[in-house]
Amino acid sequence: MIFEPHAYQERAICNVIADPYHGLFMDPGLGKTACILEAFRRMRAACDVERALVIAPLRVCYTTWPDEQEKWSQFRDIRVVNLHQHDVADPPDGDVFLINPESIEKLFGGPVVQKTRPGSKRKYRVVWKSGPWKDWRGRPEMLTVDESTRFKRSTGRRMKVLRRYLGDFGRRTILTGTPIPNGIMDLHGQMLILDRGEALDDRITEYQKRWFDGRQVGPPSRRFMKYTPLDGAFEEVRDLIAPHITCMRAEDWLDMPELVRTEVPVKIPDQALELYETVKNHGVGWFEDGEDVLMDGTLVKLQQIASGILYSDDKCKRWHAVHKEKLDALEDLLAESGRPTLVAYWFRSEAEAIRQRIGKDTPVIGGGTKPAETARIQREWNAGKHPVILVQPQAGAHGLNMQEGSNAIVWFTLPWDLEMYDQLNRRLYRQGQKSDTVFVYHLVARDTYDSVVSGVLKRKDRKQSDLKAALVEEIHQ
């Protein structure tokens, strides 16, 4: 097959070639990976670059990039090397090297705690230990960070490691379909990768001072800062990043199916509600209007009680059923639907309980599922061999194409993270979906934080949609 870029893909390719520091904010299904491979192929033919380093989620390293390279004939001479399958210090010759964010310290190095000399005032000190990157022969000149929201926290450890070496790359690109899952604060770390702070400042504190109102919230023992964008901050930030961003929405370029979201209310027993209120009122935690939630043990317990499956030990090895209403609702929904269905769960105990109810041989794509096993389940699902698959969003939200197997997904427990929610839905809601409608069901326990999470996700989605629409409008102007 020959890759013949659509008009929107050609525009993205040309923008990446013309701008050495460029970001593609493109919805899943628009072909971001193929665009980067084609841009790399053209630049390599023009002797602008010879090699590229791609930082991407683990499953994307094992599936998406190799699959795209093998799918299109003009990419066959691009040698793609997955560094997880080789010695990072001595990799084979290649053109595109793949590594996931959690492993970049194996390549670049990182901070290490060492004991100080006897007699020193401090017993330990932190020193930087270099990795094999400095000794690589022919180091890549181009860096691509796929799913760049993994680096949205500019003060996070992985970002601190990466930013030390950004100057080694003459070209830097970032790819994501969900640029601000939690608001425009998420843009700082991502833009640092591109321009090293030129647009939004290289210091997070200055970014916060200029465009946010910060105030301390929470009880005295658990104080933290809440940052609210100032009036006009959204527009100013948009204008600053627009020159380096290509933003495209799937609905603007593709014939997308209708997306229907439905909340399925679940009434849980009074005994479970009493336990819920007891934990909420006497546990260690603090909540503000359902908007800002301190993610601690109390909230986790409340989510588990709402789902009916509560861990009974701190090591999360044993669990017991608080109620069975959500499992009943799921079983009824699967029976009524009559179509193959993805079921999204959050806690491992939920997957175990669901399999006990609907079948212990139900395939699971979770944290412990190996890439090869995930690829096999994906093939079998798209071939219609499984009526139900359980998917943990952190494991299956990126790099999977599940649209040929079904048009329905059920959320047993909703996550707070919009990126996980949106990306997993788009495993079905994407180009190639055979149905005219994609159904997304939320199992929502009444009088619990299930309804709060649903509302928070809606507000976050509106903010992200507003940014995408504004960027698209700015670019067209």
N, C-alpha and C positions, 0 to 999 in steps of 0.2 A: 504494500500500500504506500502511496505517495502522500505525504502531508502537504495539502494545499490550504494555506491559511485562509480563514474567512476574513472579511473586511475588518472586523473588530480585532481579530488576532493579529492581522498585519499591522494595524495601528499600534498594538501593544509591543510587537517585535521591534518596530522602527523606533518607538520611544525608548526601549531598553538600549538599543544600539546608539541612539543619539545622545542619551543622558547616562553618564557613567555611574550615577547614583540614583537609581530609580526604583519605585515600588509599584507593584501590580496589586491593587485591591479589586480582585475579580472573584465573583461568586464561583463556588464549586461547579464543575461541569463546563466552564468556558475555556478550558485547555491551557491553564497557566504553565504547566510543565512542558508541554509541547512548544509553547511560545519561547520559553527560555532555551530549550534545546535548539530551536531554529535560530534564535538570536546568537547563541554560542557558535553554531555551525557557520553562520555568515561572518561573524567576527574572526573566527579562526581562519576562514578562507582569505580574509583580508589582512591576516597576520596581526590583528589587534590583540588577541588573547590566544593562549595555547592550552591552558588548563583552567578548571573551575573546581572550587570546593562548594559542596552543597550541604547545608545543615538542615536536616528535616526529621520529623518524628520517625521512630524506628520502623513502623509498618510501612511508612511512605518510602523509606530507604530500600526495603525489601521488595516492595510491589510496584508502586507508582512509577518511579524513575526508571527502573529496569524494563518495566512493561512498555512504557512510552518509547524507550530507545529501541526495543525490539519490534514494536508495532509498525513504525514508519521506515521506509527503505532508505531515505536520505540520512537517517541517524545511525545506520548500521556501522559506519566506520568510527563512530564516537565510542571510545572504550570507557564504559562505566564501571567503576571499582567501588564496591561496598566495603568500607574499611572495617566493618564488623566481622568480615569473613577473612581478614588478613592481619598481619602484624602492622600496627600503625606506624612503628618506627621504620619499617622497611616494606612499604607496599609495592605491588607490581606496577609496571608502567600503565598509565591510564590517562584519560583526558578529563573525566568528571569523577570526582571522589565524593562519596556519600558518608555522612556521619550524623548521629543524632545529638541533640543538645546535651543530653545527660553524659555523653562520652567525650565532649570536647576537651576536657582536662587531660585525657589520655594523649591528645594530640598537642595541645598548646602548653599544658602545664597548669599550675595553680598554686594557691597559698597552702603552705604546709606549716604545722606547728612543730617547733623544735625546742629542746631543752637549752637553756642558756648555760654559760660557763659557771663553775662554782664561784660563789661570792657575789654574783650579780643580784641586783635588787629584784629582778623579775625571774621567776623560775622558767618561764616559757616565752618564746617570741614567735612571730609569724614571718616566714620568709617565702619568697617566690621560687618555686622549683620549676625550671623550664622543661618543656616536653620535647618530643622528637621533631616538632615543627621546624625549629631553627636549623636542623640538619637535613631537611628534605631537599633533595635535588630537584631543581625546576619547580619551585613552589607555585601553586596556582595563583594567577593574577586576578581572578574573578571569584567573588563570594556571592552565593545565593542562599538566603535564609528562607526556607519554605515553612509556612505557618509561623510567621514572625511574631505572633502574639506570645509565643513561648519566651520571648525576650522583652515583654512589655514592661517588666519591672527593671528599671535602669539601675537599681541598687542591688539587684539579685546577684548571686554568686556567679551564675553562668554568664550574665551580662558583663560583670567585672572582668571575667576571663577573656571574653571575646573582644571587648573594646580596647584591650592592650595591643591587639594585633590587627585592628581595622586598617591601620596605615599600610599594612603589607599588601592590601588589595587595591589595585587601581580601579576596579569596577566592583560595585556592590549593589545587589538587588534584594528586595524583600517581597514575599508573596503571602497573601492571606485573603480570605473571603470574609473574615470577621475582624476588622481592624480595631474596633472599640467595643469589645464585649461588655465592659464595665464603665464606659464613658471615655472622654477625651484624655484622661490621665494615662490611658493605655498607650497613647501615641508617643510618649517621650522616649521610651526605650527603643521602639521600632525606628523612629527617625534618627536616633543616635547612630544606628547601624549605617544609615545612608549618608548623612552629612556631618556626623560627629558633633552635633550640637549647633550647627549653623542656623537652622530655622527656629528651634525651640529651646536653645541654650543647652550646653552640655552638663549643666548642674540641675538636678531634679528640684533642689530647693528654690532656685531662681525661677524655674518653670512654674512651680506652685505659687510663689509670691506674685508673679505677674498675672496669672490667669485664674487663680482660685482664691476662695475665701476659706481659710483654715480655722477650725475651732476644735477644742478638746471636748470629747463626749465620753460617756460611759461612767461607771462607778469609780470612786477614787482608786481602788486597787487594780482596775483594768482600763485605765485611761488610754485613749488613742485619738489620733487626729482624723477628723472628717473634712474632706475638701470638696467644696461646692463651686462649680464654674461661675465666674463673675459674668455680669451682663456683657454681651458682645464677645466673650472669650471664644465661643464656638466659631463665630465668623472669622475672627482674627487668626485662630489656629488653622482653620481651613484654608485661608488665603496664603498663609506661610508655607504650608506643605503641598499645596496644589501643583506648583511647578515641577515637583519631583514624583508625582503620583498619577498613575492611570487607573481610574475607577470605572468598573463596568458591572452592571447588574444583569443577571440572567434574563429577567423578564424584558429587558430592553432589546435583547439580541436573539433570544431563543423562543420557540413556541413551547412555553412551559405549561404543565398541567395545573389545574386549580389546586390550591392547598387549603384543606379544610381542617381546622383545629376544633376539637370537641372535648369539653370537660365532662367526665363521668363521675358524678358525686357518689361518694361512698360513706354510708352512715356506720360509724364504728360503735361498739357497745358502750354502755354507760361506764362499765368497770374500766375499760381502756381509757375513756375520757378522764375518769378520776385519776388514773395513774399519770396521764398526760399533764393534767393541771398540777398535780403534786410535784412532778419533776420541773415543770415550768416555774412554779412559784418558789420552790425551795432549792432548786439546783443552782449551780454557779454559772451565771450567765446574765447577759443584758441585751435587750432588744429595743430598737427605736423605731416605732411606727411601722415595723416590717420593712423599712427601707435599708437600714444599715444593720447588719447582723454580725455579732461577734462569733466567729465560727469556733466554738469550744465544745466541750463534751456534752453540755446541756442541750445544745441545738441538735447535735447528732442523735442523742437519746430521743428527742422529740420526733425527729424524722423517722426513727426506727419504730417508735410506738405508733405513729400514724400509719406506717406500712404494715404493722402487725407482727414484725419480726425483730426482736430485741436481743442484742448481745448480752449475755449474762456474766461475762468476765472481761477484764480490761485488755486482755490479749486478743480479743475478738476471735476466739476459737469455738466457743460454745454459745448457742442462742436458743431462745424458746419463743413459742408463738404467743403473742399477746391477744390477738384476735385473728380471724380468718376471713374477714369481710373483703379485704382487698384481693386476696387470692380467689375468693368466690366471684368477685366482679371481673377479674381477669379471665377466669375460666368461662364465665357467661359471655364476655365480649368476644373471646376467640370462637366460641360456638356459634354466636350470632353472625359474626363476620363471615365465616366460611372461607376465608382467603388466607394464604400464607402471611404471617405477621412477624415483624421484628418486635421484641419486647426489651425495652431499655430498663436496666436495673442500676442501682447505685452501690449497695452493699453486697458483699459476697454471700452473706447469709440469705439475702433475698433470692439470689440465683439458686441456692440449694433448696430453699422452700418451694420455689416455683417448679423446679424439676421434680420434686417429690409429688407435686400436685398434678402436673401435666405429662410427666414422663422423664425418667432418669436418663434417657438417651438423647434428650434435647441438646443440640450443640450449643456451646457457650464460647463467645469471643470476649475474653476478660484479660485481666492483668497477667495471668500466667500462661496465656495461650501463645504458643510459638508462632512466628511468622509463617512458617510452612503450613502449620495446621490452620491458621487463619485463611490462607490462600485456598486451601482445600475446601473449607466450609463455605467460602465465598463462591467458588465454582459450583458446588453442589446446590447452594441456595439459588443461584441464578438459573440452574438447570431444573428447578422445581422439585428437588428431592427432599426438602424439609418444610413441614407446615409451620414450624416456629423455630426461631433462633433467639437466644438471649445475648444481649450486647451490653457491655459496660462502656459508657460514653468515653471515658479516658482511654480505652483500648481501641474503640472502633469508630471514633468520630472522624478520623482522617485516613485517607488512602484507600478506602474501600468503595467499590462500585456494586451496589446491591439492588439497583433499580429494575433489573430484569426479573427478580424473584418475587416482588410484591409491590403493593402501593399502600401498605398500612404499617404504622408503628404505634405501639402502646408504651407510654411512660409509666412504669410502676411507681417510680420515685423520681420527681423532677430535681435537676441540679440547680444550684444558684448561678452557675456559670453559663452565660448566654452562648459563648463559643461552643461548649460541649453540646448544648441543646440544639443550636442551629446546624452545626456541622453534621451531627448524627442524623437529623431529619433530612439533610441533603444527600445522604447516602441513597435515598429513594426519590427525593424531589430534585431531579436533575435531568439533563438531556439523556434520552434513551428510555425514559419511563414510558411504558406501553399504555398505561391507563390515562384517562382524561383527568383523573382526580387522585390526589394523594391525601390519605386520611391520617391525622395525628391525634391520638387519644391521650388524655391526661387522666389518670386515676387520682382523684382528689378527695382525701378524707375530710369530711365536714368538720368545722370548728377546730381546725389545726393549722399549722404553718404551711400545709400543702397549698392552700389558697393564697397565702402570702407570697410564696415562691412563684406561683403562676403570675401574680400581678407584677412582681419585680421583673420577671423575664419579659413581660409585655412592655414595661417602661424602658428597659434596656434596649429592646428591639426597636422601639420607636426612635431612640437617640441614634442608634447605629444607622437606621434607615434614613434619618435626616442628614447625617454626615455624608452617606453615599450619594443621596440625591443632590446635596449641595456641591459635592466635588464634581459630579457629572455635569451639573449646570455650569460650574466655574470653568471646566475644561472646554465645554462647547462654546462658551463665550470667548 
